[in-house]
């Protein structure tokens, strides 16, 4: 038999999977973080985001009879836990880890943006240098003139086509 729990702080956090969506037992999370379940349950009920998705799901703690437990979907559980106010050491450990993860995530994005911006600036610099070198080459100058001439001819052609349509309407 596969038991639906994970351990945190030596305590079991119960969950169930229904239609591919994981539901986490609020009471077992509170127990593992050493925070008051009744207070947290009331806080969830007053939360405009969490209250509508709080549901009772059947769960079976190991060796015990199945019972319905208040659950939140997994994608909201981590943010909910981060919002809990308590002096619990277990919760403070969790929050420190969350702060580190958030820092690493956003700092990594900022560093990545800075690196990409530097690479873009360097590439633009190379392009300007090559354009300056090519501007000295008569074949490149002729190529540019041909491109401009082609653009002018296409513009005149489109204008002529518009005029032609008007004649036949």
C-alpha positions in Angstrom: 0.0 0.0 0.0 1.3 3.5 -0.9 0.9 5.9 1.9 0.0 9.5 1.0 2.3 11.4 3.3 5.6 13.2 3.3 7.7 13.8 6.4 8.7 17.3 7.6 10.3 17.9 11.0 9.7 14.2 11.8 5.9 14.6 11.3 3.7 13.3 8.5 2.1 15.8 6.2 -0.9 14.1 4.6 -2.0 14.7 1.1 -4.2 13.2 -1.6 -4.2 13.4 -5.4 -7.5 13.8 -7.1 -7.7 14.2 -10.9 -4.0 15.0 -11.0 -4.2 17.8 -8.4 -2.5 17.4 -5.0 -4.5 18.5 -1.9 -2.5 19.0 1.3 -4.0 18.6 4.8 -3.9 21.9 6.6 -3.9 20.2 10.0 -0.9 18.0 9.3 1.1 21.1 8.0 0.2 23.0 11.2 1.3 20.0 13.3 4.7 19.8 11.5 5.3 23.5 11.9 4.1 23.6 15.5 1.5 26.2 14.9 -2.1 26.4 16.2 -4.4 24.6 13.7 -7.7 26.2 14.9 -6.3 29.7 14.5 -4.8 28.9 11.0 -8.1 27.3 9.9 -10.0 30.5 10.9 -7.4 32.6 9.1 -7.9 30.6 6.0 -11.6 31.0 6.2 -11.2 34.8 6.3 -8.8 34.9 3.4 -10.4 35.9 0.1 -8.1 33.7 -2.0 -7.8 30.6 0.2 -11.3 30.4 1.6 -13.0 29.5 -1.7 -10.6 26.6 -2.4 -10.5 25.1 1.1 -12.2 21.7 0.8 -12.6 18.6 2.9 -10.9 15.6 1.3 -11.0 12.0 2.5 -7.6 10.9 3.9 -6.4 7.9 5.8 -3.6 8.5 8.3 -1.5 5.4 8.5 -3.2 2.6 10.5 -6.3 4.8 11.2 -9.8 5.0 9.7 -10.4 7.3 6.7 -11.7 10.8 7.6 -12.3 14.1 5.9 -9.7 16.7 6.4 -9.5 20.4 5.5 -7.1 20.7 2.5 -5.7 23.4 0.3 -4.4 22.7 -3.3 -0.6 22.3 -3.4 0.0 25.4 -5.5 -1.3 27.6 -2.7 0.0 25.8 0.3 3.6 27.3 0.2 2.4 30.9 0.1 -0.2 30.2 2.8 2.5 28.7 5.1 4.7 31.7 4.4 1.9 34.0 5.5 1.5 32.4 8.9 2.4 34.5 11.9 3.9 32.5 14.8 7.1 32.3 16.9 7.3 28.6 16.2 11.0 27.6 15.5 9.9 25.2 12.8 7.9 27.9 11.0 10.9 30.4 11.3 13.1 27.8 9.7 10.7 27.3 6.8 10.4 31.1 6.3 14.2 31.6 6.3 14.4 28.9 3.6 11.6 30.7 1.6 13.4 34.0 1.8 16.6 32.3 0.5 14.7 30.7 -2.4 12.9 33.9 -3.3 16.2 35.8 -3.3 17.9 33.2 -5.4 15.0 33.2 -7.9 14.7 36.9 -8.3 18.4 37.7 -8.0 19.1 35.1 -10.6 16.6 36.8 -13.0 18.2 40.2 -12.3 21.7 38.8 -13.0 20.5 37.1 -16.1 18.9 40.3 -17.4 22.1 42.2 -16.6 24.2 39.6 -18.4 21.9 39.7 -21.5 21.9 43.5 -21.6 25.7 43.4 -21.5 25.8 40.9 -24.3 23.4 43.0 -26.4 25.5 46.1 -25.9 28.6 44.2 -27.0 26.9 42.9 -30.1 25.7 46.3 -31.0 29.2 47.6 -30.6 30.5 44.9 -33.0 27.7 45.8 -35.5 28.7 49.5 -35.5 32.4 48.6 -36.0 31.6 46.3 -38.9 29.3 48.9 -40.5 32.1 51.5 -40.3 34.5 49.0 -42.0 31.9 48.1 -44.7 31.2 51.8 -45.4 34.7 52.0 -46.8 34.0 49.2 -49.3 32.6 50.4 -52.6 30.7 47.1 -53.1 28.9 47.6 -49.8 28.0 51.2 -50.6 26.6 50.0 -54.0 24.6 47.2 -52.2 23.0 49.8 -49.8 22.1 52.0 -52.8 20.5 49.1 -54.6 18.5 48.2 -51.5 17.2 51.8 -51.2 16.4 51.9 -54.9 14.5 48.6 -54.6 12.5 50.0 -51.6 11.5 53.1 -53.7 10.4 50.9 -56.6 8.3 48.7 -54.4 6.7 51.8 -53.0 5.9 53.2 -56.4 4.6 49.7 -57.5 2.2 49.5 -54.5 1.0 53.0 -55.3 0.4 52.1 -58.9 -1.5 49.0 -57.8 -3.8 51.0 -55.6 -4.5 53.4 -58.4 -5.2 50.5 -60.8 -7.8 49.0 -58.4 -9.5 52.4 -58.2 -9.9 52.5 -62.0 -11.7 49.1 -62.0 -14.0 49.6 -59.0 
